[in-house]
Amino acid sequence: MASTKLILWKHDQKQNGQFPIAIRVTLNRKTKYIFTGIYVSEKEWNSKEEKVKSPHKNIGKTNATLKLKIAEINNYINKAELNDEKITLDQIKNLAKRKSNSSSFFEFAVERIKNKALEGTYSVAKSELSILYNIKEYLTHNSALPKYKVILEIKERRRKRVSNTRSGKTNFETELSEFSNTIDLSFEEIDSAFITRYKSFCSSYLEQKTRTITNQLIFIRTVYNQAIKENIASVKNYPFGGDKERIKIKSGNKIGLTKSEVRLIEALELERETPIWHTKNVWLFAFYFAGIRISDVLELKWSDFMDGRLYYQMNKNEKPVSLKIPDSAQNILILYAKHKTSNNDFVFPFLKNADENDKKDMFTKSRNATKLLNKYLKRIAIQCNIDKNLSNHIARHTFGNIAGDNIHPLMLQKLYRHSDLKTTLIYQSNFIHKEADEALESVLNS
């Protein structure tokens, strides 16, 4: 039998000191929380009687709203029990969404982002939170002002957010909670015209490139599709597919280093145990293993290396990988072996002080390390007289560039850890130029 209770959710405090009121639903000893959209301070809440009290300004109206919300859920539960129907917590929660104001785009998107954070995928959660800020800027910008002034105001607000986060004045949770109460956007409003205007705003005012805008449309589409699936939004005004907005991911030029440029990096003499020295080793290590993602390299432990092979699980898709350790990579491992105290140690030093039991701390320190590596890679490029944009991800492009069309696509698929051969063929097409070059030469020299 399911039970319900109104509670003050004290894990998500707003800047003004208020907390959200939630409905706690318990079924088969499992619990879910349904947020009512109402916020009060701790002194305005009577936990024993489950209602607001003085000095709250609208006691009668607020308590009536809360009573109605919990009554709707209880009626649904009672009806199911009378008819011997099996119900789940998700079904109860979806009913509450349809009956409440939480059917707005922001409410639904915030819940998705919270879940991503709880799952530990902070990189996705952070990027999607940024998209919410962009949508908010679009909805609230003053189009009567000169364009340059709007852009300056947007940049200043962004600067303040970053500053407040770094200083600890705000955090990820408080930022998310504000979207539930400061602005509203219904799914019905997100039609084709909305998408067209938003794309223009992103390009003109946020000064974003095509791929960045595309990523935002993918997020909006994902949220909309999920809302339709849960009967929260209707397909009536769905702005994607058919003769409406079609999201196409354009492949940009992927440029990798040449063999001679890699040799320059390998030969570069740097002071040992310095950040730039570690950066060189991490980048080369990623390249030697067919372009392992830098975030994965940073998390490698000595226990991942056994019997002359590397065994690890990719963070992006959780695929298990096993590769023979090349001699060049083994030489780098030798450099770090003297710092090893146990098999559970990280090989490289950037995550030494991270709390492995705290996914958020691991994400933050990995992100900071990635930024540091990119900074030093720019210095390495200068010292090696490499004009290309040397970055963490270019290690993967470099392997593809050197592989060219000399390695069979099926083998490259395995090395790249792609699920689909088509992905490998599309990716590798960026680096196969021989036939086109020869065709051009044959015409010009005929």
C-alpha positions in Angstrom: 0.0 0.0 0.0 1.3 3.4 -0.9 1.5 6.3 1.6 2.0 10.1 1.1 3.3 12.8 3.3 4.1 16.5 2.8 7.6 17.4 3.9 10.0 20.4 3.7 12.9 19.3 1.5 16.0 20.7 3.3 18.6 19.5 0.7 17.9 22.3 -1.8 17.8 25.8 -0.2 17.3 28.9 -2.3 19.4 32.0 -1.8 16.6 33.7 0.1 16.6 30.9 2.6 13.5 29.1 1.4 13.1 25.3 0.9 10.8 23.4 -1.5 7.8 21.5 -0.2 7.7 18.0 -1.6 5.3 15.1 -1.4 7.0 12.0 -0.2 5.4 8.8 -1.7 6.3 5.4 -0.3 5.4 2.2 -2.1 6.8 -1.3 -1.3 9.4 0.3 1.0 10.7 2.5 -1.9 10.4 6.2 -1.9 10.1 9.0 -4.5 9.7 12.8 -3.9 7.3 14.9 -6.0 8.1 18.6 -5.8 5.0 20.9 -5.5 6.7 24.1 -6.8 6.0 25.8 -3.5 8.8 27.3 -1.4 8.7 28.4 2.2 11.2 29.2 5.0 11.7 26.7 7.8 9.9 28.9 10.3 6.8 29.0 8.0 6.4 25.2 8.0 4.5 23.0 10.5 6.0 19.6 10.0 3.6 17.9 12.4 0.4 19.1 10.7 2.1 19.1 7.2 1.1 22.7 6.3 2.4 26.2 6.2 1.9 28.6 9.1 2.5 32.2 10.1 4.4 34.4 9.2 3.6 33.0 5.7 1.6 35.6 3.8 -0.8 33.3 1.9 -1.5 30.6 4.4 -5.0 29.7 3.3 -4.4 29.6 -0.5 -1.0 27.8 -0.1 -2.4 25.1 2.2 -5.4 24.7 -0.1 -3.1 24.1 -3.1 -1.0 21.6 -1.1 -4.2 19.8 0.0 -5.4 19.6 -3.6 -2.0 18.3 -4.9 -1.8 15.5 -2.3 -5.5 14.7 -2.7 -5.1 14.1 -6.4 -2.3 11.6 -5.8 -4.1 9.8 -3.0 -7.2 9.5 -5.1 -5.2 8.0 -7.9 -3.6 5.5 -5.5 -7.0 4.6 -3.8 -8.6 4.1 -7.2 -5.9 1.7 -8.3 -6.1 -0.3 -5.1 -9.9 -0.6 -5.3 -9.5 -2.0 -8.8 -6.6 -4.2 -7.8 -4.4 -2.4 -10.3 -0.6 -2.5 -10.0 1.0 0.9 -9.9 4.6 2.1 -9.7 6.2 5.1 -8.2 7.0 6.4 -11.6 3.4 6.3 -12.6 2.4 8.2 -9.5 5.1 10.8 -10.2 4.1 11.2 -13.8 0.5 11.8 -12.7 1.7 14.6 -10.4 3.6 16.2 -13.3 0.5 16.2 -15.5 -1.6 17.7 -12.8 0.9 20.4 -11.7 2.8 23.3 -13.2 5.9 21.1 -13.4 4.9 20.4 -17.0 6.9 23.4 -18.0 10.1 22.9 -20.1 12.3 24.2 -17.3 10.8 22.1 -14.6 11.2 19.0 -16.7 14.7 19.9 -17.9 15.9 20.6 -14.4 14.8 17.1 -13.3 16.7 15.6 -16.1 19.9 17.5 -15.2 19.5 16.6 -11.5 19.3 12.9 -12.5 22.5 13.3 -14.7 24.3 14.8 -11.7 23.1 12.0 -9.4 24.4 9.4 -11.9 27.8 11.1 -11.8 27.7 12.4 -15.4 28.7 15.9 -14.3 30.1 16.9 -17.7 26.7 16.4 -19.3 24.8 18.0 -16.4 27.1 21.1 -16.5 26.8 21.6 -20.2 23.0 21.2 -20.1 22.7 23.7 -17.3 24.6 26.1 -19.5 22.0 25.6 -22.2 19.2 26.5 -19.7 21.0 29.8 -19.1 21.2 30.4 -22.8 17.4 29.8 -23.2 16.8 32.1 -20.3 18.9 34.8 -21.9 16.8 34.5 -25.0 13.5 34.7 -23.2 14.5 37.7 -21.0 16.7 39.8 -23.3 15.5 43.3 -24.2 15.4 43.4 -28.0 14.8 47.2 -27.8 18.4 47.7 -26.6 21.3 48.0 -29.1 22.7 44.6 -29.9 26.2 45.3 -28.5 24.7 46.3 -25.1 22.7 43.1 -24.8 25.8 41.1 -25.6 27.8 43.0 -22.9 25.0 42.4 -20.3 25.0 38.6 -21.2 28.8 38.4 -20.8 28.6 40.2 -17.5 26.0 37.9 -16.1 28.1 34.9 -17.2 31.2 36.4 -15.6 29.3 36.9 -12.3 28.0 33.3 -12.3 31.4 31.9 -12.8 32.8 34.2 -10.1 30.1 33.2 -7.6 30.6 29.5 -8.3 34.4 29.7 -7.8 33.9 31.7 -4.6 31.4 29.3 -3.2 28.5 31.8 -3.1 26.5 29.5 -5.4 26.7 25.9 -6.4 25.2 23.5 -8.9 22.2 22.7 -6.9 21.2 26.3 -6.0 21.6 27.3 -9.7 19.3 24.6 -10.8 16.6 25.4 -8.2 16.3 29.0 -9.4 15.1 27.8 -12.8 12.0 26.3 -11.2 10.9 29.6 -9.9 12.2 32.5 -11.8 11.0 31.9 -15.3 8.5 29.7 -17.2 8.3 28.1 -20.6 5.6 25.7 -21.7 6.3 23.0 -24.2 3.5 24.4 -26.4 5.5 27.6 -26.8 8.5 25.7 -28.2 7.2 25.5 -31.8 9.0 25.9 -35.1 8.9 29.7 -34.9 10.5 29.5 -31.4 13.3 27.3 -32.7 14.0 29.6 -35.6 14.2 32.7 -33.4 16.3 30.9 -30.8 18.9 29.8 -33.4 19.2 33.4 -34.6 19.6 34.6 -31.1 22.4 32.0 -30.4 24.2 33.1 -33.5 23.8 36.9 -33.2 23.8 37.5 -29.4 25.6 34.5 -27.9 28.1 34.4 -30.9 27.9 30.7 -31.1 29.1 28.4 -33.9 26.8 26.0 -35.8 27.9 22.9 -33.9 27.3 24.6 -30.5 23.8 25.7 -31.6 23.1 22.1 -32.9 24.0 20.7 -29.5 21.4 22.9 -27.9 18.7 21.9 -30.3 19.6 18.2 -29.6 19.1 18.9 -25.8 15.7 20.7 -26.4 14.6 17.8 -28.7 15.7 15.2 -26.1 13.7 16.9 -23.3 10.7 17.4 -25.6 10.7 13.7 -26.6 10.9 12.5 -23.0 8.1 14.8 -22.1 5.9 13.4 -24.9 6.8 9.9 -23.8 5.6 10.6 -20.3 2.4 12.3 -21.5 3.5 15.7 -20.2 3.8 17.4 -23.6 1.8 16.9 -26.8 3.1 16.2 -30.3 0.8 18.9 -31.6 3.5 21.7 -31.6 6.5 19.4 -31.8 9.1 21.4 -33.8 11.4 18.7 -35.0 11.3 16.2 -37.9 9.2 16.0 -41.0 9.1 19.3 -42.8 10.0 21.1 -39.6 13.4 21.6 -37.9 15.8 18.8 -38.9 18.9 18.5 -36.9 22.0 17.8 -39.0 25.4 17.3 -37.5 27.9 18.7 -39.9 31.4 17.2 -39.8 34.1 19.8 -39.5 37.7 19.3 -40.6 39.6 17.1 -38.2 43.3 17.9 -38.4 45.9 15.7 -36.8 49.7 15.9 -36.5 52.1 14.2 -38.9 54.7 11.6 -37.9 57.4 14.2 -38.0 55.5 16.6 -35.7 55.0 13.7 -33.2 58.7 13.1 -33.3 59.3 16.7 -32.5 57.2 16.4 -29.3 58.9 13.1 -28.4 62.3 14.7 -28.7 61.4 17.9 -26.8 63.6 18.2 -23.6 61.7 19.4 -20.6 62.5 19.6 -16.9 61.3 16.5 -15.2 58.4 16.4 -12.8 57.1 19.8 -14.0 53.5 20.3 -15.2 54.6 20.7 -18.8 56.7 17.5 -18.6 53.6 15.6 -17.3 51.5 17.1 -20.1 53.8 15.9 -22.8 53.8 12.3 -21.3 50.0 12.2 -20.9 49.4 13.4 -24.5 51.9 11.0 -26.0 50.4 8.1 -23.9 47.0 8.9 -25.3 48.4 8.9 -28.9 50.3 5.6 -28.4 47.0 3.9 -27.5 45.1 5.1 -30.6 43.9 8.3 -29.1 42.5 7.3 -25.7 40.5 10.2 -24.3 42.5 12.3 -22.0 40.0 12.0 -19.2 40.4 8.2 -19.4 44.2 8.5 -19.3 44.1 10.6 -16.2 42.1 7.9 -14.4 44.4 5.0 -15.3 45.7 3.0 -12.4 48.6 0.6 -12.2 46.0 -2.2 -11.7 44.9 -1.5 -15.3 48.1 -2.9 -16.6 48.6 -6.7 -16.6 50.7 -9.2 -18.6 51.9 -6.5 -21.0 48.4 -5.3 -21.8 46.2 -2.3 -20.8 42.7 -3.2 -19.5 40.3 -0.4 -18.8 36.7 0.7 -19.2 35.9 3.8 -21.3 34.1 6.6 -19.3 32.1 7.7 -22.4 30.3 4.4 -23.2 31.6 2.0 -20.5 33.1 -0.3 -23.1 35.9 -2.7 -21.8 39.1 -2.2 -23.7 42.2 -4.4 -23.9 45.3 -3.3 -25.9 48.9 -4.4 -26.0 51.3 -1.9 -24.3 53.5 -0.5 -27.1 57.2 0.0 -26.2 56.9 3.8 -26.4 54.1 3.7 -23.8 56.0 1.3 -21.6 58.9 3.8 -21.5 56.5 6.4 -20.1 55.2 4.0 -17.5 58.8 3.4 -16.4 59.2 7.1 -15.7 56.3 7.0 -13.2 56.9 3.6 -11.6 59.1 5.1 -8.9 56.1 7.0 -7.5 53.9 3.8 -7.3 53.1 2.8 -3.8 50.2 0.3 -4.6 48.4 -1.1 -7.6 45.5 1.2 -6.7 47.6 4.4 -7.4 46.9 6.6 -10.4 49.7 6.4 -12.9 49.7 10.1 -13.6 49.7 12.7 -10.8 46.7 14.9 -11.7 44.1 13.1 -9.7 46.3 12.1 -6.7 44.3 14.3 -4.3 40.9 13.5 -5.7 38.3 11.7 -3.6 37.5 8.6 -5.6 34.2 8.0 -3.7 33.0 11.5 -4.7 32.1 11.5 -8.4 31.7 15.3 -8.3 35.1 15.8 -6.9 36.6 13.4 -9.5 34.8 15.3 -12.3 36.0 18.7 -11.0 39.6 17.7 -10.6 39.6 15.9 -14.0 38.1 19.0 -15.7 40.7 21.3 -14.1 43.5 19.0 -15.1 42.2 18.9 -18.7 42.2 22.7 -18.8 45.8 22.7 -17.4 46.9 20.2 -20.0 45.5 22.2 -22.9 47.3 25.3 -21.6 50.7 23.5 -21.6 50.0 21.8 -24.9 49.9 25.3 -26.5 53.4 26.0 -25.0 54.7 22.6 -26.3 53.4 23.5 -29.8 55.3 26.8 -29.7 58.5 25.1 -28.5 58.2 22.5 -31.3 57.3 25.1 -34.0 54.0 23.3 -34.6 51.4 25.7 -36.1 48.4 23.4 -35.6 46.1 23.8 -32.6 47.7 21.2 -30.3 45.0 20.1 -27.8 44.0 17.0 -25.8 41.7 15.7 -28.4 44.1 16.1 -31.3 45.9 12.9 -30.0 43.0 10.9 -31.5 43.0 12.9 -34.7 46.8 12.4 -35.0 46.5 8.7 -34.8 43.8 8.8 -37.5 45.9 11.0 -39.7 48.9 8.8 -39.5 46.8 5.6 -40.0 45.3 7.2 -43.1 44.1 4.4 -45.4 46.9 2.0 -44.4 44.9 0.1 -41.8 41.7 -1.8 -42.5 38.6 -0.1 -41.2 37.5 -3.1 -39.1 40.8 -2.9 -37.2 40.5 0.9 -36.8 36.9 0.3 -35.5 38.4 -1.9 -32.8 41.2 0.5 -32.0 38.8 3.5 -31.8 36.3 1.5 -29.7 33.4 2.5 -32.1 30.1 0.5 -31.9 29.3 1.0 -35.6 31.7 0.6 -38.5 29.9 3.5 -40.2 31.2 5.8 -37.4 34.7 4.6 -38.1 34.4 5.2 -41.9 33.0 8.7 -41.4 35.6 9.5 -38.8 38.5 8.2 -40.9 37.3 9.9 -44.1 38.7 13.1 -42.6 42.2 11.7 -43.0 42.1 9.8 -46.3 43.3 12.1 -49.0 45.5 9.9 -51.3 42.9 9.1 -54.0 41.6 12.7 -54.2 45.2 14.1 -54.2 46.2 11.7 -57.0 43.1 12.6 -59.0 43.8 16.3 -58.7 47.5 15.7 -59.8 46.5 13.6 -62.8 44.2 16.4 -64.1 46.7 19.3 -63.4 49.6 17.4 -64.8 48.0 15.8 -67.9 
